[in-house]
Amino acid sequence: MKIPSIAIIGAGLGGLTLARVLHVQGIAATIYEAEASAQARSQGGMLDIHDFNGQLAIKAAGLFEEFQALIHPGGQATRVLGHDGAVLFEQLDDGSGGRPEVQRGELRRILLESLPAGAVQWGRKLTQVTPLGDGSHQLTFADGTLVTCGLLVGADGAWSKVRPLLSDAKPAYAGISLIETWLRDSVRRHPASAAAVGDGALFAVAPGKGILAHREPDGVLHAYIALNKPEAWLEDACADPAAAAARIAAEFDGWAPALTALITDSDTPPVLRVIRQLPADHRWQRVPGVTLVGDAAHLMAPSGEGANLAMLDGAELAQAIAAHAGNLEAALTAYERALFPRSAQAAAEAADLHEILYGPDSPHSLIKMFSQ
């Protein structure tokens, strides 16, 4: 039986991995991405790619050698600091860990470059999906383009336009948010903060708040300031970019200047990243011709697993389609049967991690976790 035309909505890591592994299997697919080009916006910072999920997807994509060339040496180093700047825990990167760090943008680049010309259609913002009754769907894009597909895959993130075909679930505020900052040329311009962060990841956490940072290539310090505050408070605090840094830093009064400088000395205005999540046990009944990968399927609090899970979703869906080439519904059933329990477990672990990071026993709970 002929494999139906496959439309993937979203050119994030999950959608790209799906398209690439399908390509490796000799199956064509088209990605429709709302952004105008691959360079339309910054792709964020570092990702730790795990040997038990993300790296498996990269191997299925046939890109492991290219991935290894992207690894940031020393990036797996970890330290926990007290609010006074004292080192409470430290683990150096000896190269033996299973979570090497790479830049998200570079990982996305090698995936994009591995696809045939035309596989990604840029500037295609999905506005409407119309089921045609036989498992196929008509897609309407903002530019007026109409496309009919036999398989529709939502890889379009938290506010997926595809998810409503399967589920009524909507992302809800997780109770804590991150404020993103960047300090560039840190060794020369911000030596105290660079020394505090060290070679890899920094965690300076306390009940209800924290300063997390990572050293990226070229001396860039990329920080996330965590605050357990109502969403309205955070939006008000960040409404005026000129005043936002001082207001956020005031929540860390008395903390070491090398830490609070990660807020006040940012080269960019602080950017609010509201954390939202789907129900931990989010799942849906099988609907012919449509499924989800990545955050569209299992949006959860940051835990280092989001990108890894999205790529594994994409790889496993592609492999299921190839293994059940004559039966698309059997492929989707097999994929979702593995997806649902894996996602629920990861979401529960993400919630546990946030309690460890920002709960009443922080930072001692975090040190205990790292020491086990």
C-alpha positions as CSV (number, residue, x, y, z in Angstrom):
1,M,0.0,0.0,0.0
2,K,1.3,3.4,-0.9
3,I,2.4,5.7,2.0
4,P,0.2,8.8,2.0
5,S,1.5,12.3,1.6
6,I,2.9,13.5,4.9
7,A,2.6,17.1,6.2
8,I,4.6,18.2,9.2
9,I,3.7,21.5,10.9
10,G,6.7,23.1,12.4
11,A,10.5,23.1,11.7
12,G,11.7,22.6,15.2
13,L,13.9,19.8,16.3
14,G,11.0,17.3,16.5
15,G,9.6,18.0,13.1
16,L,13.0,18.1,11.5
17,T,14.1,14.8,13.0
18,L,10.9,13.2,11.8
19,A,11.4,14.4,8.3
20,R,15.1,13.4,8.3
21,V,14.5,9.8,9.6
22,L,11.7,9.4,7.1
23,H,14.1,10.6,4.4
24,V,16.7,8.0,5.6
25,Q,13.9,5.4,5.3
26,G,13.1,6.5,1.7
27,I,9.9,8.3,2.6
28,A,9.1,11.8,1.5
29,A,7.6,14.4,3.8
30,T,7.1,18.2,3.7
31,I,7.5,20.5,6.7
32,Y,5.4,23.7,6.7
33,E,6.9,26.4,8.9
34,A,5.4,29.8,9.8
35,E,8.7,31.6,10.1
36,A,10.1,33.2,6.9
37,S,13.4,31.5,7.0
38,A,15.8,29.5,9.1
39,Q,17.4,32.7,10.2
40,A,14.1,34.5,11.2
41,R,14.9,34.4,14.9
42,S,17.5,33.3,17.4
43,Q,17.4,29.6,18.3
44,G,18.2,29.9,22.0
45,G,21.2,28.5,23.9
46,M,22.8,25.2,24.8
47,L,21.1,21.8,24.9
48,D,22.3,18.7,26.7
49,I,21.6,15.8,24.4
50,H,21.2,12.6,26.3
51,D,22.5,9.2,25.3
52,F,19.3,7.4,26.2
53,N,16.9,9.5,24.0
54,G,18.2,12.5,22.0
55,Q,21.3,10.8,20.8
56,L,19.4,7.7,19.8
57,A,17.3,10.0,17.5
58,I,20.4,11.5,16.0
59,K,21.8,8.1,15.3
60,A,18.5,7.1,13.6
61,A,18.9,10.3,11.5
62,G,22.4,9.2,10.4
63,L,23.9,12.4,11.8
64,F,25.9,11.3,14.8
65,E,29.3,12.2,13.4
66,E,28.1,15.7,12.6
67,F,26.5,15.9,16.1
68,Q,29.8,15.0,17.7
69,A,31.6,17.9,15.9
70,L,29.2,20.3,17.6
71,I,29.9,19.3,21.2
72,H,31.0,22.1,23.4
73,P,34.0,20.8,25.5
74,G,33.6,21.3,29.2
75,G,29.9,22.0,28.9
76,Q,28.8,19.2,31.2
77,A,30.6,20.8,34.2
78,T,28.1,21.6,36.9
79,R,28.2,23.7,40.1
80,V,25.8,24.7,42.8
81,L,26.4,28.1,44.5
82,G,24.9,29.5,47.6
83,H,23.3,32.9,47.5
84,D,26.6,34.3,48.9
85,G,28.5,32.9,45.9
86,A,30.2,30.0,47.9
87,V,30.6,26.8,45.9
88,L,28.4,24.1,47.5
89,F,28.8,21.4,44.9
90,E,31.0,21.0,41.8
91,Q,31.4,18.3,39.2
92,L,33.9,18.8,36.4
93,D,33.4,17.6,32.8
94,D,35.9,14.8,32.2
95,G,34.3,13.9,28.9
96,S,32.7,10.7,30.2
97,G,29.2,12.0,30.8
98,G,26.2,11.0,28.7
99,R,24.8,14.5,28.2
100,P,27.1,16.6,26.0
101,E,26.2,20.2,25.3
102,V,25.6,21.6,21.8
103,Q,24.1,24.8,20.6
104,R,20.4,24.4,19.6
105,G,20.9,26.5,16.4
106,E,23.8,24.4,15.3
107,L,21.8,21.1,15.9
108,R,18.9,22.5,13.9
109,R,21.3,23.5,11.1
110,I,22.7,20.0,10.6
111,L,19.1,18.7,10.5
112,L,18.1,21.3,8.0
113,E,21.1,20.6,5.8
114,S,20.4,16.9,5.8
115,L,17.0,17.3,4.1
116,P,16.4,17.5,0.4
117,A,15.8,20.9,-1.3
118,G,12.2,22.0,-0.8
119,A,11.5,19.7,2.1
120,V,10.9,22.8,4.3
121,Q,8.3,25.3,3.1
122,W,9.0,28.6,4.9
123,G,6.4,31.3,5.4
124,R,3.6,28.8,5.7
125,K,1.5,29.8,8.7
126,L,-1.3,27.3,9.3
127,T,-4.6,28.9,9.9
128,Q,-7.2,26.1,9.4
129,V,-7.3,22.4,9.3
130,T,-10.3,20.7,7.6
131,P,-10.8,16.9,8.1
132,L,-11.9,15.4,4.8
133,G,-13.5,12.3,6.4
134,D,-11.1,9.6,5.2
135,G,-8.1,10.3,7.4
136,S,-6.8,13.0,5.1
137,H,-6.9,16.7,5.9
138,Q,-7.0,20.0,4.0
139,L,-4.6,22.6,5.3
140,T,-5.1,26.3,4.8
141,F,-2.2,28.7,5.2
142,A,-2.2,32.4,5.8
143,D,-0.8,33.1,2.3
144,G,-3.8,31.4,0.8
145,T,-2.0,28.1,0.0
146,L,-4.2,24.9,0.2
147,V,-2.6,21.5,0.8
148,T,-4.2,18.1,1.2
149,C,-2.3,15.4,3.1
150,G,-2.8,11.8,4.1
151,L,-0.9,12.2,7.4
152,L,-0.8,15.4,9.4
153,V,1.8,15.7,12.2
154,G,1.7,18.6,14.7
155,A,5.2,19.5,15.6
156,D,4.2,23.1,16.2
157,G,4.9,23.5,19.9
158,A,2.9,24.7,22.9
159,W,0.1,26.5,21.0
160,S,-0.2,23.8,18.4
161,K,-2.9,24.4,15.7
162,V,-3.0,20.6,15.2
163,R,-3.6,19.6,18.8
164,P,-7.3,20.6,18.8
165,L,-8.0,17.8,16.3
166,L,-7.1,15.3,19.0
167,S,-7.5,17.0,22.4
168,D,-9.2,19.8,24.2
169,A,-6.2,20.3,26.5
170,K,-4.6,23.8,26.7
171,P,-1.3,24.9,28.2
172,A,-1.7,26.2,31.8
173,Y,0.7,28.4,33.8
174,A,3.1,26.2,35.8
175,G,3.4,28.7,38.7
176,I,7.0,29.7,37.9
177,S,8.6,31.6,35.1
178,L,12.0,32.3,33.7
179,I,13.5,35.6,32.7
180,E,16.2,35.2,30.1
181,T,19.4,37.3,30.0
182,W,22.7,37.3,28.0
183,L,26.2,38.5,28.9
184,R,28.7,38.5,26.1
185,D,32.5,38.6,26.1
186,S,32.1,37.7,29.8
187,V,35.8,36.9,30.6
188,R,36.8,40.4,29.7
189,R,33.7,42.4,30.5
190,H,32.1,40.4,33.4
191,P,35.0,38.4,35.0
192,A,33.4,37.9,38.4
193,S,30.2,36.4,36.8
194,A,32.3,34.3,34.4
195,A,34.2,32.9,37.3
196,A,31.0,32.2,39.3
197,V,29.4,30.3,36.4
198,G,32.6,28.3,35.6
199,D,33.0,26.1,32.5
200,G,29.5,24.7,32.3
201,A,26.2,25.1,34.2
202,L,25.6,27.1,37.3
203,F,22.7,26.6,39.7
204,A,22.2,29.2,42.5
205,V,18.7,28.3,43.9
206,A,16.6,28.9,46.9
207,P,12.9,28.3,47.8
208,G,10.8,29.9,45.1
209,K,13.6,31.4,43.0
210,G,16.9,30.8,41.4
211,I,19.7,32.1,39.1
212,L,20.7,29.5,36.5
213,A,23.3,30.1,33.9
214,H,25.5,28.3,31.4
215,R,28.8,29.3,29.7
216,E,28.4,29.0,25.9
217,P,31.1,29.2,23.3
218,D,33.0,32.5,22.9
219,G,32.6,33.5,26.5
220,V,28.8,34.0,26.4
221,L,26.9,33.6,29.6
222,H,23.3,32.7,29.1
223,A,21.1,33.0,32.2
224,Y,17.6,32.2,33.3
225,I,16.2,33.8,36.4
226,A,13.5,31.7,38.0
227,L,10.7,33.3,40.1
228,N,7.7,31.6,41.6
229,K,5.3,34.5,41.1
230,P,1.9,35.1,39.7
231,E,1.9,35.6,35.9
232,A,0.4,39.1,36.2
233,W,3.3,40.1,38.6
234,L,5.9,38.9,36.1
235,E,4.3,40.6,33.2
236,D,4.1,43.9,35.1
237,A,7.7,43.5,36.2
238,C,9.0,43.0,32.7
239,A,6.6,45.5,31.0
240,D,9.2,48.2,31.0
241,P,12.5,46.8,29.7
242,A,14.5,49.7,31.2
243,A,13.3,49.0,34.7
244,A,12.8,45.2,34.5
245,A,16.4,44.2,35.4
246,A,16.4,46.3,38.6
247,R,12.9,45.0,39.7
248,I,13.9,41.4,39.1
249,A,17.3,41.8,40.8
250,A,15.4,43.2,43.9
251,E,14.0,39.7,44.4
252,F,17.6,38.6,45.0
253,D,18.6,41.3,47.5
254,G,21.7,40.3,49.5
255,W,22.9,37.7,46.9
256,A,26.5,37.9,45.7
257,P,27.1,40.7,43.1
258,A,28.6,38.1,40.7
259,L,25.2,36.4,40.7
260,T,22.9,39.4,40.5
261,A,25.1,40.8,37.7
262,L,23.7,38.0,35.6
263,I,20.4,40.0,35.8
264,T,21.6,43.7,35.9
265,D,24.5,43.5,33.4
266,S,22.6,41.7,30.6
267,D,23.5,42.9,27.1
268,T,19.9,42.4,26.1
269,P,16.7,43.5,27.9
270,P,15.4,40.7,30.2
271,V,12.9,38.5,28.3
272,L,10.1,36.8,30.2
273,R,9.6,33.1,29.4
274,V,6.3,32.0,31.0
275,I,6.4,28.3,31.8
276,R,3.3,26.5,30.7
277,Q,2.4,22.8,30.7
278,L,-0.1,20.3,29.6
279,P,-1.6,17.8,32.0
280,A,1.1,15.3,32.9
281,D,-1.0,12.4,31.6
282,H,-2.0,14.1,28.4
283,R,-3.2,11.6,25.8
284,W,-5.9,11.3,23.2
285,Q,-8.0,8.8,21.4
286,R,-6.7,7.6,18.0
287,V,-7.9,10.0,15.3
288,P,-7.3,8.8,11.7
289,G,-4.5,10.5,9.9
290,V,-3.2,12.9,12.6
291,T,-0.7,12.8,15.5
292,L,1.6,15.0,17.5
293,V,5.3,15.2,18.5
294,G,7.3,17.3,21.0
295,D,5.7,20.1,23.0
296,A,2.5,19.8,21.0
297,A,2.1,16.4,22.6
298,H,3.6,16.8,26.0
299,L,4.5,20.4,27.0
300,M,6.1,20.3,30.5
301,A,8.2,22.4,32.8
302,P,11.9,22.7,31.7
303,S,13.9,19.6,32.8
304,G,16.5,19.2,30.1
305,E,14.3,16.7,28.3
306,G,12.2,18.8,26.0
307,A,14.4,18.7,22.9
308,N,15.5,15.2,23.6
309,L,11.9,13.9,23.8
310,A,10.9,15.9,20.7
311,M,13.7,14.3,18.6
312,L,13.0,10.8,20.0
313,D,9.3,11.3,19.2
314,G,10.1,12.3,15.6
315,A,12.5,9.3,15.1
316,E,10.2,6.8,16.6
317,L,7.2,8.0,14.6
318,A,9.3,7.8,11.4
319,Q,10.4,4.3,12.2
320,A,6.9,3.2,13.0
321,I,5.7,4.6,9.6
322,A,8.4,2.7,7.8
323,A,7.7,-0.5,9.8
324,H,4.0,-0.4,9.0
325,A,4.3,0.9,5.5
326,G,1.0,-0.7,4.5
327,N,-1.0,0.4,7.5
328,L,-0.8,4.0,8.6
329,E,-3.2,3.6,11.5
330,A,-1.2,0.7,12.9
331,A,1.9,2.8,12.7
332,L,0.3,5.7,14.6
333,T,-1.1,3.3,17.2
334,A,2.3,1.8,17.8
335,Y,3.9,5.2,18.1
336,E,1.4,6.6,20.5
337,R,1.4,3.4,22.6
338,A,5.0,4.1,23.4
339,L,4.7,7.9,23.5
340,F,2.0,8.3,26.2
341,P,3.7,6.5,29.1
342,R,7.1,7.9,28.2
343,S,5.7,11.5,28.2
344,A,3.8,11.0,31.5
345,Q,6.9,9.7,33.2
346,A,9.0,12.6,31.9
347,A,6.3,15.2,33.0
348,A,6.2,13.7,36.5
349,E,10.0,13.8,36.7
350,A,10.0,17.4,35.5
351,A,7.6,18.3,38.3
352,D,9.8,16.5,40.8
353,L,12.9,18.4,39.5
354,H,11.2,21.8,40.0
355,E,10.4,20.8,43.6
356,I,14.1,19.9,44.0
357,L,15.2,23.2,42.5
358,Y,12.7,25.6,44.1
359,G,11.0,23.7,46.9
360,P,11.5,24.3,50.6
361,D,14.7,22.2,50.9
362,S,16.5,24.1,48.1
363,P,19.5,24.2,47.5
364,H,20.2,21.1,49.7
365,S,17.7,19.0,47.8
366,L,19.6,19.8,44.5
367,I,23.0,19.0,46.1
368,K,21.5,15.7,47.2
369,M,20.3,14.9,43.7
370,F,23.6,15.7,42.1
371,S,25.5,13.7,44.8
372,Q,23.6,10.4,44.3
